[in-house]
Structures are given as C-alpha cells and as structure tokens.
Amino acid sequence: MNKIYTERKILVGALIGGALAGGYFVWRTFKTLGRPAHARATIIVTIIVALLSFGLILTVDSIPSYFIPALHLGITFGVIQGYLSESIHAYLAASKPVYGWTNTILISIAAAAVSVGVIVLPTLLVPGAEPITKYYGDLRHEIKYDPENLSEIEIDRLAGSLTQAGYFDEVQPKTIDASKSGERYVLNLYCNETIRTDPQAKTPFEELRSDVQRSFPHNPIVFDLVIGTPENRVTRLE
C-alpha cells in the first residue's frame, strides 16, 4: 500500500539521517502523490547535497558542527514548503494512510549509518603517509609533520621563522610537531611542568607566537603547549 511521510516525519528524518533520509522521504512522498517528475528531481538533488556534505566534512576542518544538519534541514524545509505542503495537507484531509514513526526512525538511523560509513571508510582503506622529521641547525632541531598535510616548503618556512625568532637556537635542541588545519598552522611545543604552575611561563611562548605570526600574515599561527606527548596539551595560544 502506498503511503506518504508527514512534514514532521520528513524533517525529523533529515535531522537524524541527513540528506539520504530526508531525500528518501521526500522522494517516497512525491511518488505516492503521483508526481514522478518531482520524485526524479529529488533523487538528483539528494545526490548533489549528499556529495556536497560528504566533501565538506572530509575536507574542511573548521566547519561548525551544526552547519551540515542545518543545511539538510533548510533544504528539506524549503522543498516541503515550496512543493509538498499543500499536497500533504490535502492527502491527510482525505484520511489516507501515512508511514508511522517506527518506520521513520529506523530508516533515518539506517541512512545515518550509511553516511557515517561513507565518511569513515576512506580513512580506513587509505593508509596515511608516514610522518617525516626534518632537522635544522647544528643542534638538529626537529620538526615532525605529515607530508600529506604540509609541504616541505611550508616546513622550511616555519623553521626559518622559528630560527629568526630565536627558538631554534644554539643552546638546546627542540622538537616540534607541525600540522595544518584549514589555513592555520598548529605547532606542538614541548614544555616542562613549570608551564602548569607558573603563570609567567607562558609569556615567552606568547611572544614567540607573535614573532612567528608576523612571518605568516595570511595563516593564523597556533601554539599547543604540551608535556610529554602531543595529547597532553596544557594550553593553546592563538
């Protein structure tokens, strides 16, 4: 028996299951209402929105967490208001059958699982490049980085700025982990326990960050002050 999804169920589906769930519910409803052209157009729009969403999630690090769900809800709401609302109300007024909440939630969860799989699977199948360590100066200061995330030219520029600012000196060898997030350069600087207890211990690093930032006017510089391992971050300077 052909049924439709109500406006509320379509929107809840888009919120839980993203573009795939919202697109399916709209497609199913158009098809039941006898509007095949709109159903076909829904498939095309759903594919485009899903690919755009996956691309943004995989390539843009700084995208706000609410942006993708808001995008799905906004597009779905616009389609409902522009093309479906009156037909759904007329259908309901005729007391014709609709899909229940159990069907809606299960399909939404399945669509969400597919979306997560599409996002996670490439990272599992494609092995990441081995980190590279470059050495600078007589003391062989180290910068460790992922060559798929940063180029050697960028690392050399960072090393030059750190040398010019006096951090890569002739007194003590230093080790830094470098990465790039969007346009930001994020540097892990290893510190001792004093950074936790002495409020003044951060001051030299704040001055260093300002010095390095001047060499990169178009790329925000972020310092993560860590102890022991990169995961043990004490504070962030940006």
Backbone as CSV, one residue per row, in Angstrom:
resi,resn,N_x,N_y,N_z,CA_x,CA_y,CA_z,C_x,C_y,C_z
1,MET,0.848,-1.198,0.000,0.000,0.000,0.000,0.881,1.244,0.000
2,ASN,0.588,2.201,-0.881,1.350,3.435,-0.944,0.977,4.351,0.222
3,LYS,1.986,4.938,0.811,1.783,5.865,1.907,2.694,7.070,1.699
4,ILE,2.504,8.096,2.499,3.384,9.264,2.473,3.967,9.477,3.866
5,TYR,4.960,10.363,3.920,5.507,10.829,5.198,4.981,12.235,5.452
6,THR,4.593,12.493,6.675,4.123,13.831,7.026,5.300,14.800,7.079
7,GLU,4.998,16.084,7.098,6.042,17.115,7.134,6.980,16.909,8.333
8,ARG,6.381,16.660,9.499,7.195,16.496,10.706,8.113,15.290,10.583
9,LYS,7.606,14.190,10.043,8.435,12.987,9.907,9.571,13.219,8.912
10,ILE,9.295,13.935,7.839,10.355,14.223,6.861,11.463,15.051,7.502
11,LEU,11.087,16.068,8.276,12.086,16.939,8.904,12.880,16.201,9.979
12,VAL,12.202,15.375,10.782,12.913,14.583,11.787,13.866,13.615,11.103
13,GLY,13.418,13.019,10.001,14.295,12.119,9.256,15.529,12.818,8.724
14,ALA,15.354,14.035,8.200,16.504,14.801,7.696,17.464,15.157,8.821
15,LEU,16.921,15.417,10.020,17.781,15.752,11.153,18.584,14.540,11.613
16,ILE,17.936,13.370,11.666,18.628,12.169,12.154,19.494,11.540,11.068
17,GLY,18.920,11.371,9.901,19.590,10.613,8.836,20.218,11.442,7.747
18,GLY,20.154,12.768,7.871,20.819,13.628,6.911,20.131,13.668,5.559
19,ALA,20.923,14.006,4.538,20.391,14.185,3.195,19.774,12.901,2.651
20,LEU,20.378,11.755,2.980,19.871,10.491,2.439,18.470,10.189,2.960
21,ALA,18.251,10.346,4.248,16.931,10.076,4.823,15.917,11.109,4.353
22,GLY,16.266,12.387,4.457,15.339,13.430,4.019,14.975,13.278,2.552
23,GLY,15.976,12.981,1.719,15.719,12.792,0.295,14.824,11.602,0.022
24,TYR,15.055,10.513,0.761,14.219,9.321,0.563,12.760,9.609,0.924
25,PHE,12.541,10.263,2.053,11.175,10.535,2.490,10.450,11.458,1.507
26,VAL,11.159,12.468,1.011,10.549,13.371,0.033,10.251,12.614,-1.260
27,TRP,11.209,11.786,-1.709,11.015,11.002,-2.934,9.810,10.071,-2.804
28,ARG,9.737,9.365,-1.658,8.644,8.426,-1.444,7.296,9.147,-1.451
29,THR,7.262,10.324,-0.854,6.021,11.077,-0.771,5.599,11.598,-2.149
30,PHE,6.563,12.156,-2.905,6.249,12.599,-4.263,5.710,11.434,-5.103
31,LYS,6.336,10.274,-4.960,5.937,9.119,-5.757,4.516,8.686,-5.419
32,THR,4.191,8.650,-4.138,2.846,8.267,-3.717,1.810,9.286,-4.181
33,LEU,2.180,10.541,-4.213,1.256,11.590,-4.627,1.084,11.657,-6.148
34,GLY,1.803,10.789,-6.876,1.668,10.764,-8.327,2.384,11.887,-9.026
35,ARG,3.572,12.245,-8.536,4.370,13.325,-9.141,5.755,12.782,-9.482
36,PRO,5.839,11.968,-10.539,7.107,11.298,-10.867,8.234,12.253,-11.241
37,ALA,7.922,13.363,-11.899,8.976,14.307,-12.280,9.647,14.889,-11.040
38,HIS,8.841,15.246,-10.042,9.400,15.765,-8.794,10.169,14.675,-8.052
39,ALA,9.707,13.438,-8.141,10.423,12.335,-7.493,11.802,12.158,-8.112
40,ARG,11.884,12.225,-9.448,13.190,12.089,-10.124,14.108,13.261,-9.767
41,ALA,13.548,14.452,-9.723,14.360,15.621,-9.363,14.881,15.500,-7.933
42,THR,14.078,14.907,-7.065,14.500,14.713,-5.671,15.731,13.811,-5.596
43,ILE,15.775,12.767,-6.416,16.940,11.875,-6.422,18.197,12.649,-6.791
44,ILE,18.100,13.486,-7.817,19.270,14.258,-8.275,19.726,15.232,-7.190
45,VAL,18.765,15.960,-6.615,19.111,16.937,-5.576,19.717,16.229,-4.364
46,THR,19.159,15.092,-3.993,19.675,14.350,-2.839,21.124,13.931,-3.060
47,ILE,21.428,13.427,-4.252,22.808,13.017,-4.550,23.748,14.205,-4.465
48,ILE,23.337,15.343,-5.027,24.187,16.540,-5.011,24.429,17.013,-3.586
49,VAL,23.365,17.103,-2.793,23.504,17.584,-1.415,24.346,16.617,-0.590
50,ALA,24.134,15.302,-0.774,24.907,14.314,-0.022,26.390,14.407,-0.372
51,LEU,26.708,14.512,-1.655,28.115,14.617,-2.068,28.741,15.906,-1.543
52,LEU,27.996,16.995,-1.602,28.497,18.266,-1.060,28.763,18.145,0.433
53,SER,27.842,17.520,1.151,28.003,17.363,2.602,29.213,16.506,2.931
54,PHE,29.345,15.358,2.248,30.483,14.480,2.493,31.792,15.203,2.180
55,GLY,31.795,15.962,1.083,33.008,16.686,0.708,33.406,17.715,1.742
56,LEU,32.434,18.457,2.263,32.728,19.464,3.281,33.269,18.818,4.551
57,ILE,32.642,17.710,4.964,33.068,17.041,6.194,34.484,16.500,6.060
58,LEU,34.829,15.972,4.890,36.128,15.333,4.696,37.250,16.326,4.423
59,THR,36.911,17.527,3.945,37.968,18.442,3.518,38.074,19.721,4.339
60,VAL,37.019,20.095,5.064,37.037,21.356,5.809,37.098,21.048,7.296
61,ASP,38.240,21.360,7.933,38.424,21.027,9.345,37.645,21.936,10.280
62,SER,37.486,23.187,9.877,36.929,24.169,10.805,35.428,24.394,10.617
63,ILE,34.756,23.522,9.874,33.327,23.710,9.652,32.564,23.513,10.964
64,PRO,31.641,24.427,11.319,30.885,24.271,12.570,30.066,22.984,12.563
65,SER,29.936,22.356,13.726,29.257,21.071,13.815,27.784,21.150,13.437
66,TYR,27.189,22.326,13.598,25.766,22.471,13.310,25.486,22.762,11.836
67,PHE,26.528,23.053,11.053,26.306,23.547,9.693,25.642,22.507,8.796
68,ILE,26.164,21.276,8.798,25.627,20.245,7.908,24.180,19.903,8.259
69,PRO,23.843,19.612,9.556,22.431,19.370,9.876,21.532,20.547,9.505
70,ALA,22.029,21.776,9.725,21.227,22.956,9.379,21.022,23.037,7.870
71,LEU,22.043,22.680,7.106,21.922,22.672,5.647,20.845,21.678,5.205
72,HIS,20.894,20.455,5.762,19.904,19.433,5.396,18.495,19.868,5.772
73,LEU,18.346,20.393,6.992,17.023,20.832,7.430,16.509,21.991,6.582
74,GLY,17.399,22.931,6.266,16.979,24.097,5.486,16.499,23.709,4.098
75,ILE,17.263,22.840,3.427,16.865,22.413,2.084,15.570,21.610,2.132
76,THR,15.478,20.690,3.091,14.272,19.865,3.208,13.045,20.719,3.511
77,PHE,13.195,21.658,4.430,12.086,22.546,4.774,11.649,23.367,3.561
78,GLY,12.634,23.846,2.787,12.300,24.624,1.600,11.532,23.812,0.567
79,VAL,11.933,22.546,0.378,11.228,21.677,-0.570,9.804,21.417,-0.099
80,ILE,9.659,21.150,1.206,8.314,20.888,1.744,7.416,22.100,1.544
81,GLN,7.904,23.279,1.922,7.085,24.481,1.828,6.776,24.853,0.379
82,GLY,7.741,24.610,-0.497,7.553,25.017,-1.889,6.785,24.032,-2.743
83,TYR,6.877,22.738,-2.419,6.337,21.743,-3.343,5.419,20.698,-2.716
84,LEU,5.447,20.551,-1.399,4.739,19.421,-0.805,3.636,19.783,0.181
85,SER,3.749,20.889,0.842,2.894,21.178,1.988,1.405,21.067,1.655
86,GLU,0.975,21.739,0.604,-0.452,21.726,0.259,-0.911,20.318,-0.093
87,SER,-0.088,19.569,-0.843,-0.475,18.216,-1.253,-0.568,17.291,-0.048
88,ILE,0.366,17.458,0.902,0.330,16.622,2.106,-0.922,16.924,2.918
89,HIS,-1.256,18.193,3.059,-2.447,18.559,3.828,-3.710,18.017,3.175
90,ALA,-3.789,18.082,1.860,-4.952,17.548,1.154,-5.025,16.029,1.309
91,TYR,-3.892,15.378,1.262,-3.826,13.925,1.430,-4.309,13.524,2.820
92,LEU,-3.832,14.239,3.826,-4.234,13.932,5.205,-5.714,14.224,5.430
93,ALA,-6.202,15.264,4.778,-7.620,15.606,4.924,-8.517,14.499,4.390
94,ALA,-7.979,13.732,3.437,-8.743,12.624,2.870,-8.573,11.340,3.681
95,SER,-7.877,11.443,4.820,-7.672,10.301,5.736,-6.986,9.122,5.052
96,LYS,-6.029,9.418,4.191,-5.270,8.360,3.536,-4.103,7.941,4.433
97,PRO,-3.516,6.765,4.197,-2.520,6.214,5.134,-1.166,6.918,5.055
98,VAL,-0.487,6.964,6.199,0.859,7.540,6.283,1.781,6.537,6.987
99,TYR,3.088,6.725,6.764,4.073,5.888,7.450,4.159,6.294,8.917
100,GLY,4.376,5.288,9.783,4.459,5.553,11.211,5.843,5.992,11.653
101,TRP,5.955,6.319,12.936,7.223,6.797,13.482,8.279,5.698,13.541
102,THR,7.867,4.466,13.768,8.857,3.382,13.813,9.570,3.254,12.475
103,ASN,8.812,3.262,11.395,9.396,3.223,10.052,10.319,4.414,9.832
104,THR,9.857,5.589,10.226,10.649,6.817,10.022,11.981,6.752,10.759
105,ILE,11.946,6.363,12.027,13.165,6.345,12.835,14.140,5.285,12.344
106,LEU,13.624,4.092,12.018,14.512,3.018,11.563,15.209,3.386,10.254
107,ILE,14.472,3.940,9.312,15.081,4.343,8.049,16.074,5.487,8.274
108,SER,15.748,6.404,9.163,16.651,7.527,9.454,17.966,7.027,10.052
109,ILE,17.874,6.080,10.976,19.077,5.525,11.594,19.913,4.783,10.549
110,ALA,19.244,4.033,9.677,19.969,3.315,8.621,20.684,4.298,7.696
111,ALA,20.012,5.386,7.340,20.634,6.393,6.478,21.820,7.050,7.171
112,ALA,21.668,7.323,8.475,22.784,7.901,9.233,23.967,6.948,9.262
113,ALA,23.703,5.646,9.422,24.789,4.657,9.440,25.509,4.619,8.103
114,VAL,24.752,4.696,7.009,25.378,4.718,5.681,26.247,5.961,5.524
115,SER,25.748,7.102,5.975,26.508,8.353,5.870,27.806,8.281,6.659
116,VAL,27.737,7.761,7.879,28.942,7.618,8.697,29.930,6.679,8.021
117,GLY,29.416,5.590,7.439,30.287,4.650,6.753,30.999,5.284,5.575
118,VAL,30.284,6.100,4.818,30.893,6.777,3.666,32.010,7.713,4.111
119,ILE,31.823,8.350,5.273,32.823,9.301,5.771,34.024,8.574,6.364
120,VAL,33.776,7.498,7.118,34.842,6.818,7.851,35.623,5.847,6.964
121,LEU,34.940,5.173,6.028,35.578,4.116,5.247,36.838,4.571,4.507
122,PRO,36.839,5.747,3.850,38.069,6.144,3.157,39.281,6.254,4.084
123,THR,39.060,6.697,5.320,40.194,6.826,6.241,40.713,5.463,6.676
124,LEU,39.861,4.426,6.612,40.296,3.088,6.994,40.990,2.373,5.840
125,LEU,40.540,2.647,4.611,41.084,1.942,3.458,42.367,2.564,2.938
126,VAL,42.489,3.886,3.070,43.667,4.581,2.537,44.653,4.827,3.662
127,PRO,45.793,4.151,3.657,46.764,4.357,4.731,47.370,5.748,4.672
128,GLY,47.536,6.347,5.823,48.148,7.664,5.874,49.649,7.589,5.642
129,ALA,50.219,8.680,5.189,51.653,8.727,4.946,52.408,8.691,6.273
130,GLU,53.599,8.109,6.248,54.422,8.071,7.444,54.909,9.478,7.785
131,PRO,54.876,9.859,9.058,55.393,11.176,9.434,56.865,11.326,9.051
132,ILE,57.216,12.535,8.729,58.594,12.857,8.351,59.176,13.797,9.390
133,THR,60.445,13.641,9.673,61.151,14.553,10.577,62.242,15.270,9.800
134,LYS,62.231,16.599,9.859,63.299,17.395,9.262,64.121,18.028,10.373
135,TYR,65.422,18.172,10.108,66.360,18.664,11.117,66.954,19.994,10.661
136,TYR,67.179,20.884,11.648,67.651,22.227,11.332,68.752,22.642,12.305
137,GLY,69.768,23.286,11.767,70.844,23.838,12.577,71.815,22.793,13.085
138,ASP,72.871,23.275,13.737,73.910,22.391,14.270,73.367,21.469,15.354
139,LEU,72.360,21.920,16.091,71.783,21.081,17.147,70.707,20.138,16.618
140,ARG,70.444,20.206,15.325,69.449,19.335,14.685,68.074,19.434,15.365
141,HIS,67.566,20.651,15.443,66.198,20.859,15.903,65.251,20.085,14.981
142,GLU,64.205,19.502,15.559,63.322,18.628,14.800,61.941,19.261,14.573
143,ILE,61.443,19.103,13.357,60.034,19.375,13.067,59.449,18.110,12.445
144,LYS,58.462,17.544,13.132,57.799,16.341,12.635,56.482,16.746,11.976
145,TYR,56.206,16.158,10.794,54.990,16.547,10.071,54.542,15.436,9.135
146,ASP,53.294,15.529,8.706,52.700,14.602,7.743,52.828,15.228,6.362
147,PRO,53.545,14.587,5.434,53.745,15.184,4.107,52.459,15.324,3.304
148,GLU,51.383,14.618,3.693,50.099,14.798,3.019,49.347,15.996,3.565
149,ASN,49.811,16.528,4.688,49.155,17.667,5.318,49.941,18.966,5.120
150,LEU,51.259,18.860,5.082,52.136,20.017,4.932,53.217,19.715,3.908
151,SER,53.598,20.724,3.150,54.679,20.555,2.178,56.025,20.853,2.831
152,GLU,57.082,20.372,2.212,58.430,20.640,2.737,58.735,22.129,2.704
153,ILE,58.213,22.816,1.694,58.440,24.268,1.609,57.819,24.969,2.810
154,GLU,56.614,24.556,3.194,55.958,25.166,4.351,56.741,24.889,5.630
155,ILE,57.248,23.667,5.770,58.029,23.319,6.961,59.305,24.136,7.022
156,ASP,59.960,24.309,5.881,61.190,25.122,5.855,60.895,26.571,6.233
157,ARG,59.751,27.071,5.783,59.381,28.447,6.150,59.136,28.569,7.651
158,LEU,58.448,27.575,8.215,58.218,27.590,9.661,59.525,27.503,10.419
159,ALA,60.422,26.637,9.961,61.718,26.500,10.628,62.509,27.801,10.539
160,GLY,62.458,28.450,9.372,63.161,29.723,9.229,62.631,30.777,10.166
161,SER,61.313,30.831,10.335,60.709,31.806,11.234,61.069,31.505,12.684
162,LEU,61.051,30.213,13.059,61.419,29.829,14.423,62.886,30.128,14.709
163,THR,63.726,29.974,13.704,65.149,30.303,13.864,65.330,31.805,14.016
164,GLN,64.652,32.561,13.161,64.747,34.020,13.219,64.240,34.563,14.549
165,ALA,63.226,33.910,15.103,62.663,34.351,16.383,63.483,33.896,17.578
166,GLY,64.510,33.053,17.338,65.405,32.634,18.408,65.011,31.354,19.115
167,TYR,63.951,30.685,18.648,63.549,29.443,19.309,64.474,28.294,18.917
168,PHE,64.781,28.198,17.645,65.793,27.242,17.203,67.153,27.919,17.398
169,ASP,67.754,27.679,18.582,68.977,28.385,18.957,70.159,27.433,18.949
170,GLU,71.251,27.850,19.545,72.465,27.026,19.635,72.695,26.553,21.066
171,VAL,71.621,26.528,21.875,71.750,26.179,23.286,71.153,24.805,23.588
172,GLN,69.942,24.562,23.120,69.237,23.327,23.465,68.421,22.864,22.261
173,PRO,68.506,21.575,21.886,67.720,21.074,20.745,66.228,21.066,21.080
174,LYS,65.428,21.421,20.106,63.967,21.495,20.279,63.294,20.517,19.309
175,THR,62.119,20.029,19.726,61.292,19.174,18.883,59.903,19.774,18.777
176,ILE,59.388,19.837,17.558,58.063,20.418,17.307,57.283,19.478,16.398
177,ASP,55.990,19.317,16.690,55.067,18.640,15.784,54.271,19.713,15.054
178,ALA,54.249,19.656,13.727,53.548,20.672,12.944,52.417,20.034,12.150
179,SER,51.307,20.750,12.056,50.191,20.305,11.227,49.468,21.539,10.707
180,LYS,48.580,21.304,9.747,47.822,22.407,9.167,46.346,22.069,9.246
181,SER,45.557,22.998,9.783,44.115,22.831,9.895,43.450,23.985,9.166
182,GLY,42.922,23.713,7.975,42.433,24.808,7.154,43.601,25.676,6.742
183,GLU,43.551,26.938,7.096,44.660,27.860,6.812,45.568,28.044,8.027
184,ARG,45.257,27.393,9.131,46.019,27.579,10.362,47.183,26.594,10.446
185,TYR,48.334,27.085,10.897,49.450,26.215,11.246,49.395,25.950,12.751
186,VAL,49.350,24.687,13.120,49.280,24.297,14.533,50.594,23.637,14.908
187,LEU,51.284,24.196,15.887,52.594,23.697,16.310,52.509,23.215,17.754
188,ASN,52.913,21.963,17.978,53.047,21.440,19.339,54.436,21.768,19.855
189,LEU,54.506,22.538,20.930,55.771,22.873,21.559,55.852,22.148,22.900
190,TYR,56.935,21.414,23.105,57.071,20.593,24.306,57.652,21.421,25.449
191,CYS,56.983,21.337,26.602,57.356,22.146,27.756,57.572,21.242,28.969
192,ASN,58.112,21.837,30.040,58.218,21.090,31.290,57.033,21.437,32.198
193,GLU,57.016,20.857,33.386,55.875,21.017,34.282,55.662,22.449,34.742
194,THR,56.670,23.289,34.587,56.533,24.686,35.019,55.380,25.380,34.312
195,ILE,55.077,24.934,33.085,54.021,25.590,32.314,52.661,25.444,32.996
196,ARG,52.532,24.434,33.872,51.281,24.244,34.606,51.180,25.161,35.821
197,THR,52.304,25.416,36.450,52.284,26.048,37.769,52.667,27.520,37.764
198,ASP,53.412,27.940,36.771,53.908,29.319,36.750,53.166,30.117,35.674
199,PRO,52.312,31.061,36.054,51.569,31.844,35.060,52.477,32.598,34.101
200,GLN,53.682,32.941,34.562,54.594,33.699,33.710,55.306,32.821,32.687
201,ALA,55.208,31.493,32.846,55.948,30.604,31.947,55.431,30.676,30.519
202,LYS,54.167,31.107,30.350,53.608,31.192,29.006,54.083,32.425,28.243
203,THR,54.561,33.424,28.958,54.880,34.699,28.320,55.877,34.560,27.165
204,PRO,57.011,33.830,27.345,57.938,33.696,26.211,57.297,33.025,24.997
205,PHE,56.394,32.089,25.230,55.737,31.421,24.115,54.741,32.352,23.415
206,GLU,54.083,33.202,24.193,53.180,34.194,23.595,53.959,35.160,22.713
207,GLU,55.124,35.579,23.196,55.956,36.479,22.397,56.488,35.769,21.158
208,LEU,56.862,34.497,21.317,57.343,33.713,20.178,56.248,33.556,19.133
209,ARG,55.039,33.256,19.575,53.940,33.095,18.621,53.697,34.377,17.840
210,SER,53.769,35.514,18.530,53.592,36.803,17.853,54.683,37.026,16.816
211,ASP,55.927,36.661,17.163,57.036,36.819,16.214,56.837,35.939,14.978
212,VAL,56.461,34.671,15.209,56.245,33.762,14.080,55.053,34.209,13.249
213,GLN,54.008,34.715,13.902,52.822,35.152,13.179,53.141,36.236,12.166
214,ARG,54.091,37.103,12.482,54.440,38.175,11.557,54.992,37.635,10.242
215,SER,55.553,36.435,10.273,56.076,35.837,9.043,54.985,35.178,8.202
216,PHE,53.789,35.019,8.790,52.689,34.351,8.097,51.412,35.189,8.222
217,PRO,51.364,36.324,7.534,50.214,37.230,7.697,48.888,36.634,7.252
218,HIS,48.925,35.623,6.398,47.685,35.047,5.874,47.352,33.688,6.496
219,ASN,48.174,33.250,7.437,47.958,31.947,8.072,48.028,32.096,9.589
220,PRO,46.909,31.978,10.287,46.965,32.058,11.756,47.899,31.005,12.336
221,ILE,48.714,31.411,13.294,49.645,30.513,13.969,49.064,30.127,15.321
222,VAL,49.029,28.830,15.590,48.510,28.313,16.856,49.606,27.505,17.530
223,PHE,49.851,27.796,18.796,50.803,27.017,19.600,50.022,26.173,20.599
224,ASP,50.245,24.874,20.573,49.762,23.994,21.633,50.941,23.654,22.535
225,LEU,50.878,24.097,23.781,51.946,23.814,24.734,51.641,22.476,25.395
226,VAL,52.504,21.495,25.177,52.232,20.125,25.624,53.360,19.642,26.529
227,ILE,53.048,18.614,27.299,54.038,17.987,28.179,54.099,16.498,27.844
228,GLY,55.251,16.048,27.412,55.447,14.616,27.180,54.970,14.114,25.847
229,THR,53.658,14.235,25.584,53.066,13.739,24.342,52.146,14.804,23.763
230,PRO,51.887,14.748,22.449,51.006,15.752,21.837,49.607,15.773,22.434
231,GLU,49.145,14.615,22.938,47.800,14.556,23.509,47.691,15.275,24.851
232,ASN,48.828,15.472,25.509,48.823,16.069,26.849,48.998,17.579,26.740
233,ARG,47.992,18.217,26.138,48.057,19.659,25.939,47.690,20.397,27.216
234,VAL,48.527,21.362,27.584,48.268,22.161,28.775,47.487,23.420,28.421
235,THR,47.881,24.073,27.333,47.173,25.291,26.943,47.378,25.526,25.457
236,ARG,46.531,26.323,24.890,46.617,26.696,23.474,46.750,28.203,23.362
237,LEU,47.673,28.643,22.530,47.875,30.062,22.263,47.515,30.328,20.809
238,GLU,46.599,31.273,20.603,46.193,31.601,19.218,45.722,33.037,19.141
